[in-house]
């Protein structure tokens, strides 16, 4: 199993749980897939794309549950990032955790799986 992560504003995730489908953020829609990160990538993703933002959640998923719609493709610095082509069923998410800001203004992450 390879764990992948998605940072999501809490209101978007609450709506996804209510409707039974997560279609992604505005950036995901623009790019044509839902962006995820590995455990080694997620902190940099937070710093680059979510700096200073509050009311965020960290979604933890087992990548093998997403089937062939999940592709590992080159992105930032040529590193391979997981991209989901299609909607995400909230039932596929193993865990949802708050992603608060610490006193230094950086997000405080739980222990991550690699």
Phi and psi in radians as a Rosetta constraint file:
Dihedral C 1 N 2 CA 2 C 2 CIRCULARHARMONIC -2.003 0.35
Dihedral N 2 CA 2 C 2 N 3 CIRCULARHARMONIC 2.124 0.35
Dihedral C 2 N 3 CA 3 C 3 CIRCULARHARMONIC -1.471 0.35
Dihedral N 3 CA 3 C 3 N 4 CIRCULARHARMONIC 2.348 0.35
Dihedral C 3 N 4 CA 4 C 4 CIRCULARHARMONIC -2.154 0.35
Dihedral N 4 CA 4 C 4 N 5 CIRCULARHARMONIC 2.838 0.35
Dihedral C 4 N 5 CA 5 C 5 CIRCULARHARMONIC -2.298 0.35
Dihedral N 5 CA 5 C 5 N 6 CIRCULARHARMONIC 2.641 0.35
Dihedral C 5 N 6 CA 6 C 6 CIRCULARHARMONIC -2.373 0.35
Dihedral N 6 CA 6 C 6 N 7 CIRCULARHARMONIC 2.274 0.35
Dihedral C 6 N 7 CA 7 C 7 CIRCULARHARMONIC -1.623 0.35
Dihedral N 7 CA 7 C 7 N 8 CIRCULARHARMONIC 2.271 0.35
Dihedral C 7 N 8 CA 8 C 8 CIRCULARHARMONIC -2.459 0.35
Dihedral N 8 CA 8 C 8 N 9 CIRCULARHARMONIC 2.345 0.35
Dihedral C 8 N 9 CA 9 C 9 CIRCULARHARMONIC -1.041 0.35
Dihedral N 9 CA 9 C 9 N 10 CIRCULARHARMONIC 2.369 0.35
Dihedral C 9 N 10 CA 10 C 10 CIRCULARHARMONIC -0.919 0.35
Dihedral N 10 CA 10 C 10 N 11 CIRCULARHARMONIC -0.769 0.35
Dihedral C 10 N 11 CA 11 C 11 CIRCULARHARMONIC -1.062 0.35
Dihedral N 11 CA 11 C 11 N 12 CIRCULARHARMONIC -0.626 0.35
Dihedral C 11 N 12 CA 12 C 12 CIRCULARHARMONIC -1.138 0.35
Dihedral N 12 CA 12 C 12 N 13 CIRCULARHARMONIC -0.736 0.35
Dihedral C 12 N 13 CA 13 C 13 CIRCULARHARMONIC -1.230 0.35
Dihedral N 13 CA 13 C 13 N 14 CIRCULARHARMONIC -0.677 0.35
Dihedral C 13 N 14 CA 14 C 14 CIRCULARHARMONIC -1.044 0.35
Dihedral N 14 CA 14 C 14 N 15 CIRCULARHARMONIC -0.735 0.35
Dihedral C 14 N 15 CA 15 C 15 CIRCULARHARMONIC -1.113 0.35
Dihedral N 15 CA 15 C 15 N 16 CIRCULARHARMONIC -0.705 0.35
Dihedral C 15 N 16 CA 16 C 16 CIRCULARHARMONIC -1.117 0.35
Dihedral N 16 CA 16 C 16 N 17 CIRCULARHARMONIC -0.725 0.35
Dihedral C 16 N 17 CA 17 C 17 CIRCULARHARMONIC -1.134 0.35
Dihedral N 17 CA 17 C 17 N 18 CIRCULARHARMONIC -0.634 0.35
Dihedral C 17 N 18 CA 18 C 18 CIRCULARHARMONIC -1.204 0.35
Dihedral N 18 CA 18 C 18 N 19 CIRCULARHARMONIC -0.719 0.35
Dihedral C 18 N 19 CA 19 C 19 CIRCULARHARMONIC -1.563 0.35
Dihedral N 19 CA 19 C 19 N 20 CIRCULARHARMONIC -0.283 0.35
Dihedral C 19 N 20 CA 20 C 20 CIRCULARHARMONIC 1.475 0.35
Dihedral N 20 CA 20 C 20 N 21 CIRCULARHARMONIC 0.244 0.35
Dihedral C 20 N 21 CA 21 C 21 CIRCULARHARMONIC -2.692 0.35
Dihedral N 21 CA 21 C 21 N 22 CIRCULARHARMONIC 2.424 0.35
Dihedral C 21 N 22 CA 22 C 22 CIRCULARHARMONIC -1.990 0.35
Dihedral N 22 CA 22 C 22 N 23 CIRCULARHARMONIC 2.065 0.35
Dihedral C 22 N 23 CA 23 C 23 CIRCULARHARMONIC -1.745 0.35
Dihedral N 23 CA 23 C 23 N 24 CIRCULARHARMONIC -0.004 0.35
Dihedral C 23 N 24 CA 24 C 24 CIRCULARHARMONIC 1.756 0.35
Dihedral N 24 CA 24 C 24 N 25 CIRCULARHARMONIC 3.021 0.35
Dihedral C 24 N 25 CA 25 C 25 CIRCULARHARMONIC -1.529 0.35
Dihedral N 25 CA 25 C 25 N 26 CIRCULARHARMONIC 3.113 0.35
Dihedral C 25 N 26 CA 26 C 26 CIRCULARHARMONIC -1.026 0.35
Dihedral N 26 CA 26 C 26 N 27 CIRCULARHARMONIC -0.706 0.35
Dihedral C 26 N 27 CA 27 C 27 CIRCULARHARMONIC -1.128 0.35
Dihedral N 27 CA 27 C 27 N 28 CIRCULARHARMONIC -0.723 0.35
Dihedral C 27 N 28 CA 28 C 28 CIRCULARHARMONIC -1.058 0.35
Dihedral N 28 CA 28 C 28 N 29 CIRCULARHARMONIC -0.783 0.35
Dihedral C 28 N 29 CA 29 C 29 CIRCULARHARMONIC -1.068 0.35
Dihedral N 29 CA 29 C 29 N 30 CIRCULARHARMONIC -0.765 0.35
Dihedral C 29 N 30 CA 30 C 30 CIRCULARHARMONIC -1.047 0.35
Dihedral N 30 CA 30 C 30 N 31 CIRCULARHARMONIC -0.729 0.35
Dihedral C 30 N 31 CA 31 C 31 CIRCULARHARMONIC -1.508 0.35
Dihedral N 31 CA 31 C 31 N 32 CIRCULARHARMONIC -0.240 0.35
Dihedral C 31 N 32 CA 32 C 32 CIRCULARHARMONIC 1.515 0.35
Dihedral N 32 CA 32 C 32 N 33 CIRCULARHARMONIC 0.223 0.35
Dihedral C 32 N 33 CA 33 C 33 CIRCULARHARMONIC -2.780 0.35
Dihedral N 33 CA 33 C 33 N 34 CIRCULARHARMONIC 2.862 0.35
Dihedral C 33 N 34 CA 34 C 34 CIRCULARHARMONIC -1.603 0.35
Dihedral N 34 CA 34 C 34 N 35 CIRCULARHARMONIC 2.162 0.35
Dihedral C 34 N 35 CA 35 C 35 CIRCULARHARMONIC -1.351 0.35
Dihedral N 35 CA 35 C 35 N 36 CIRCULARHARMONIC 2.361 0.35
Dihedral C 35 N 36 CA 36 C 36 CIRCULARHARMONIC -2.281 0.35
Dihedral N 36 CA 36 C 36 N 37 CIRCULARHARMONIC 2.986 0.35
Dihedral C 36 N 37 CA 37 C 37 CIRCULARHARMONIC -2.401 0.35
Dihedral N 37 CA 37 C 37 N 38 CIRCULARHARMONIC 2.704 0.35
Dihedral C 37 N 38 CA 38 C 38 CIRCULARHARMONIC -1.404 0.35
Dihedral N 38 CA 38 C 38 N 39 CIRCULARHARMONIC 3.021 0.35
Dihedral C 38 N 39 CA 39 C 39 CIRCULARHARMONIC -1.053 0.35
Dihedral N 39 CA 39 C 39 N 40 CIRCULARHARMONIC -0.595 0.35
Dihedral C 39 N 40 CA 40 C 40 CIRCULARHARMONIC -1.309 0.35
Dihedral N 40 CA 40 C 40 N 41 CIRCULARHARMONIC -0.300 0.35
Dihedral C 40 N 41 CA 41 C 41 CIRCULARHARMONIC -1.839 0.35
Dihedral N 41 CA 41 C 41 N 42 CIRCULARHARMONIC -0.365 0.35
Dihedral C 41 N 42 CA 42 C 42 CIRCULARHARMONIC -1.162 0.35
Dihedral N 42 CA 42 C 42 N 43 CIRCULARHARMONIC -0.601 0.35
Dihedral C 42 N 43 CA 43 C 43 CIRCULARHARMONIC -1.170 0.35
Dihedral N 43 CA 43 C 43 N 44 CIRCULARHARMONIC -0.754 0.35
Dihedral C 43 N 44 CA 44 C 44 CIRCULARHARMONIC -1.121 0.35
Dihedral N 44 CA 44 C 44 N 45 CIRCULARHARMONIC -0.660 0.35
Dihedral C 44 N 45 CA 45 C 45 CIRCULARHARMONIC -1.034 0.35
Dihedral N 45 CA 45 C 45 N 46 CIRCULARHARMONIC -0.783 0.35
Dihedral C 45 N 46 CA 46 C 46 CIRCULARHARMONIC -1.070 0.35
Dihedral N 46 CA 46 C 46 N 47 CIRCULARHARMONIC -0.779 0.35
Dihedral C 46 N 47 CA 47 C 47 CIRCULARHARMONIC -1.151 0.35
Dihedral N 47 CA 47 C 47 N 48 CIRCULARHARMONIC -0.656 0.35
Dihedral C 47 N 48 CA 48 C 48 CIRCULARHARMONIC -1.379 0.35
Dihedral N 48 CA 48 C 48 N 49 CIRCULARHARMONIC -0.708 0.35
Dihedral C 48 N 49 CA 49 C 49 CIRCULARHARMONIC -1.958 0.35
Dihedral N 49 CA 49 C 49 N 50 CIRCULARHARMONIC -0.225 0.35
Dihedral C 49 N 50 CA 50 C 50 CIRCULARHARMONIC -2.302 0.35
Dihedral N 50 CA 50 C 50 N 51 CIRCULARHARMONIC 0.314 0.35
Dihedral C 50 N 51 CA 51 C 51 CIRCULARHARMONIC -0.923 0.35
Dihedral N 51 CA 51 C 51 N 52 CIRCULARHARMONIC 2.229 0.35
Dihedral C 51 N 52 CA 52 C 52 CIRCULARHARMONIC 1.325 0.35
Dihedral N 52 CA 52 C 52 N 53 CIRCULARHARMONIC -0.057 0.35
Dihedral C 52 N 53 CA 53 C 53 CIRCULARHARMONIC -1.382 0.35
Dihedral N 53 CA 53 C 53 N 54 CIRCULARHARMONIC 2.465 0.35
Dihedral C 53 N 54 CA 54 C 54 CIRCULARHARMONIC -1.889 0.35
Dihedral N 54 CA 54 C 54 N 55 CIRCULARHARMONIC 3.022 0.35
Dihedral C 54 N 55 CA 55 C 55 CIRCULARHARMONIC 1.063 0.35
Dihedral N 55 CA 55 C 55 N 56 CIRCULARHARMONIC 0.746 0.35
Dihedral C 55 N 56 CA 56 C 56 CIRCULARHARMONIC -1.853 0.35
Dihedral N 56 CA 56 C 56 N 57 CIRCULARHARMONIC 2.689 0.35
Dihedral C 56 N 57 CA 57 C 57 CIRCULARHARMONIC -2.134 0.35
Dihedral N 57 CA 57 C 57 N 58 CIRCULARHARMONIC 2.627 0.35
Dihedral C 57 N 58 CA 58 C 58 CIRCULARHARMONIC -1.882 0.35
Dihedral N 58 CA 58 C 58 N 59 CIRCULARHARMONIC 2.054 0.35
Dihedral C 58 N 59 CA 59 C 59 CIRCULARHARMONIC -1.667 0.35
Dihedral N 59 CA 59 C 59 N 60 CIRCULARHARMONIC 2.351 0.35
Dihedral C 59 N 60 CA 60 C 60 CIRCULARHARMONIC -2.054 0.35
Dihedral N 60 CA 60 C 60 N 61 CIRCULARHARMONIC 2.179 0.35
Dihedral C 60 N 61 CA 61 C 61 CIRCULARHARMONIC -2.284 0.35
Dihedral N 61 CA 61 C 61 N 62 CIRCULARHARMONIC 2.652 0.35
Dihedral C 61 N 62 CA 62 C 62 CIRCULARHARMONIC -1.539 0.35
Dihedral N 62 CA 62 C 62 N 63 CIRCULARHARMONIC 1.972 0.35
Dihedral C 62 N 63 CA 63 C 63 CIRCULARHARMONIC -1.056 0.35
Dihedral N 63 CA 63 C 63 N 64 CIRCULARHARMONIC -0.486 0.35
Dihedral C 63 N 64 CA 64 C 64 CIRCULARHARMONIC -1.199 0.35
Dihedral N 64 CA 64 C 64 N 65 CIRCULARHARMONIC -0.334 0.35
Dihedral C 64 N 65 CA 65 C 65 CIRCULARHARMONIC -1.355 0.35
Dihedral N 65 CA 65 C 65 N 66 CIRCULARHARMONIC -0.160 0.35
Dihedral C 65 N 66 CA 66 C 66 CIRCULARHARMONIC -1.665 0.35
Dihedral N 66 CA 66 C 66 N 67 CIRCULARHARMONIC -0.098 0.35
Dihedral C 66 N 67 CA 67 C 67 CIRCULARHARMONIC 1.160 0.35
Dihedral N 67 CA 67 C 67 N 68 CIRCULARHARMONIC -2.699 0.35
Dihedral C 67 N 68 CA 68 C 68 CIRCULARHARMONIC -1.406 0.35
Dihedral N 68 CA 68 C 68 N 69 CIRCULARHARMONIC 0.024 0.35
Dihedral C 68 N 69 CA 69 C 69 CIRCULARHARMONIC -1.352 0.35
Dihedral N 69 CA 69 C 69 N 70 CIRCULARHARMONIC -0.238 0.35
Dihedral C 69 N 70 CA 70 C 70 CIRCULARHARMONIC -1.632 0.35
Dihedral N 70 CA 70 C 70 N 71 CIRCULARHARMONIC 2.154 0.35
Dihedral C 70 N 71 CA 71 C 71 CIRCULARHARMONIC -2.127 0.35
Dihedral N 71 CA 71 C 71 N 72 CIRCULARHARMONIC 2.397 0.35
Dihedral C 71 N 72 CA 72 C 72 CIRCULARHARMONIC -1.671 0.35
Dihedral N 72 CA 72 C 72 N 73 CIRCULARHARMONIC 1.982 0.35
Dihedral C 72 N 73 CA 73 C 73 CIRCULARHARMONIC -2.244 0.35
Dihedral N 73 CA 73 C 73 N 74 CIRCULARHARMONIC 2.629 0.35
Dihedral C 73 N 74 CA 74 C 74 CIRCULARHARMONIC -1.080 0.35
Dihedral N 74 CA 74 C 74 N 75 CIRCULARHARMONIC 2.420 0.35
Dihedral C 74 N 75 CA 75 C 75 CIRCULARHARMONIC -2.543 0.35
Dihedral N 75 CA 75 C 75 N 76 CIRCULARHARMONIC -2.253 0.35
Dihedral C 75 N 76 CA 76 C 76 CIRCULARHARMONIC -0.825 0.35
Dihedral N 76 CA 76 C 76 N 77 CIRCULARHARMONIC 2.038 0.35
Dihedral C 76 N 77 CA 77 C 77 CIRCULARHARMONIC 1.140 0.35
Dihedral N 77 CA 77 C 77 N 78 CIRCULARHARMONIC 0.300 0.35
Dihedral C 77 N 78 CA 78 C 78 CIRCULARHARMONIC 1.455 0.35
Dihedral N 78 CA 78 C 78 N 79 CIRCULARHARMONIC -0.049 0.35
Dihedral C 78 N 79 CA 79 C 79 CIRCULARHARMONIC -1.182 0.35
Dihedral N 79 CA 79 C 79 N 80 CIRCULARHARMONIC 2.594 0.35
Dihedral C 79 N 80 CA 80 C 80 CIRCULARHARMONIC -1.441 0.35
Dihedral N 80 CA 80 C 80 N 81 CIRCULARHARMONIC 2.192 0.35
Dihedral C 80 N 81 CA 81 C 81 CIRCULARHARMONIC -2.053 0.35
Dihedral N 81 CA 81 C 81 N 82 CIRCULARHARMONIC 2.546 0.35
Dihedral C 81 N 82 CA 82 C 82 CIRCULARHARMONIC -1.380 0.35
Dihedral N 82 CA 82 C 82 N 83 CIRCULARHARMONIC 2.262 0.35
Dihedral C 82 N 83 CA 83 C 83 CIRCULARHARMONIC -2.219 0.35
Dihedral N 83 CA 83 C 83 N 84 CIRCULARHARMONIC 2.240 0.35
Dihedral C 83 N 84 CA 84 C 84 CIRCULARHARMONIC -1.755 0.35
Dihedral N 84 CA 84 C 84 N 85 CIRCULARHARMONIC 2.105 0.35
Dihedral C 84 N 85 CA 85 C 85 CIRCULARHARMONIC -1.644 0.35
Dihedral N 85 CA 85 C 85 N 86 CIRCULARHARMONIC 1.738 0.35
Dihedral C 85 N 86 CA 86 C 86 CIRCULARHARMONIC 2.244 0.35
Dihedral N 86 CA 86 C 86 N 87 CIRCULARHARMONIC 3.119 0.35
Dihedral C 86 N 87 CA 87 C 87 CIRCULARHARMONIC -1.331 0.35
Dihedral N 87 CA 87 C 87 N 88 CIRCULARHARMONIC 2.767 0.35
Dihedral C 87 N 88 CA 88 C 88 CIRCULARHARMONIC -1.886 0.35
Dihedral N 88 CA 88 C 88 N 89 CIRCULARHARMONIC 2.200 0.35
Dihedral C 88 N 89 CA 89 C 89 CIRCULARHARMONIC -1.399 0.35
Dihedral N 89 CA 89 C 89 N 90 CIRCULARHARMONIC 2.097 0.35
Dihedral C 89 N 90 CA 90 C 90 CIRCULARHARMONIC -0.944 0.35
Dihedral N 90 CA 90 C 90 N 91 CIRCULARHARMONIC -0.440 0.35
Dihedral C 90 N 91 CA 91 C 91 CIRCULARHARMONIC -1.148 0.35
Dihedral N 91 CA 91 C 91 N 92 CIRCULARHARMONIC -0.320 0.35
Dihedral C 91 N 92 CA 92 C 92 CIRCULARHARMONIC -1.354 0.35
Dihedral N 92 CA 92 C 92 N 93 CIRCULARHARMONIC -0.194 0.35
Dihedral C 92 N 93 CA 93 C 93 CIRCULARHARMONIC -1.452 0.35
Dihedral N 93 CA 93 C 93 N 94 CIRCULARHARMONIC 2.195 0.35
Dihedral C 93 N 94 CA 94 C 94 CIRCULARHARMONIC -1.326 0.35
Dihedral N 94 CA 94 C 94 N 95 CIRCULARHARMONIC -0.670 0.35
Dihedral C 94 N 95 CA 95 C 95 CIRCULARHARMONIC -2.693 0.35
Dihedral N 95 CA 95 C 95 N 96 CIRCULARHARMONIC 2.517 0.35
Dihedral C 95 N 96 CA 96 C 96 CIRCULARHARMONIC -2.151 0.35
Dihedral N 96 CA 96 C 96 N 97 CIRCULARHARMONIC 2.182 0.35
Dihedral C 96 N 97 CA 97 C 97 CIRCULARHARMONIC -2.277 0.35
Dihedral N 97 CA 97 C 97 N 98 CIRCULARHARMONIC 2.562 0.35
Dihedral C 97 N 98 CA 98 C 98 CIRCULARHARMONIC -1.148 0.35
Dihedral N 98 CA 98 C 98 N 99 CIRCULARHARMONIC 2.622 0.35
Dihedral C 98 N 99 CA 99 C 99 CIRCULARHARMONIC -2.189 0.35
Dihedral N 99 CA 99 C 99 N 100 CIRCULARHARMONIC 1.337 0.35
Dihedral C 99 N 100 CA 100 C 100 CIRCULARHARMONIC -1.329 0.35
Dihedral N 100 CA 100 C 100 N 101 CIRCULARHARMONIC 2.853 0.35
Dihedral C 100 N 101 CA 101 C 101 CIRCULARHARMONIC -1.537 0.35
Dihedral N 101 CA 101 C 101 N 102 CIRCULARHARMONIC 2.417 0.35
Dihedral C 101 N 102 CA 102 C 102 CIRCULARHARMONIC -1.499 0.35
Dihedral N 102 CA 102 C 102 N 103 CIRCULARHARMONIC 3.089 0.35
Dihedral C 102 N 103 CA 103 C 103 CIRCULARHARMONIC -1.055 0.35
Dihedral N 103 CA 103 C 103 N 104 CIRCULARHARMONIC -0.424 0.35
Dihedral C 103 N 104 CA 104 C 104 CIRCULARHARMONIC -1.500 0.35
Dihedral N 104 CA 104 C 104 N 105 CIRCULARHARMONIC 0.015 0.35
Dihedral C 104 N 105 CA 105 C 105 CIRCULARHARMONIC 1.503 0.35
Dihedral N 105 CA 105 C 105 N 106 CIRCULARHARMONIC 0.012 0.35
Dihedral C 105 N 106 CA 106 C 106 CIRCULARHARMONIC -1.750 0.35
Dihedral N 106 CA 106 C 106 N 107 CIRCULARHARMONIC 2.671 0.35
Dihedral C 106 N 107 CA 107 C 107 CIRCULARHARMONIC -1.222 0.35
Dihedral N 107 CA 107 C 107 N 108 CIRCULARHARMONIC 2.493 0.35
Dihedral C 107 N 108 CA 108 C 108 CIRCULARHARMONIC -1.763 0.35
Dihedral N 108 CA 108 C 108 N 109 CIRCULARHARMONIC 1.965 0.35
Dihedral C 108 N 109 CA 109 C 109 CIRCULARHARMONIC -1.612 0.35
Dihedral N 109 CA 109 C 109 N 110 CIRCULARHARMONIC 2.549 0.35
Dihedral C 109 N 110 CA 110 C 110 CIRCULARHARMONIC -1.257 0.35
Dihedral N 110 CA 110 C 110 N 111 CIRCULARHARMONIC 3.077 0.35
Dihedral C 110 N 111 CA 111 C 111 CIRCULARHARMONIC -1.102 0.35
Dihedral N 111 CA 111 C 111 N 112 CIRCULARHARMONIC 2.275 0.35
Dihedral C 111 N 112 CA 112 C 112 CIRCULARHARMONIC -1.773 0.35
Dihedral N 112 CA 112 C 112 N 113 CIRCULARHARMONIC 2.585 0.35
Dihedral C 112 N 113 CA 113 C 113 CIRCULARHARMONIC -1.494 0.35
Dihedral N 113 CA 113 C 113 N 114 CIRCULARHARMONIC 2.523 0.35
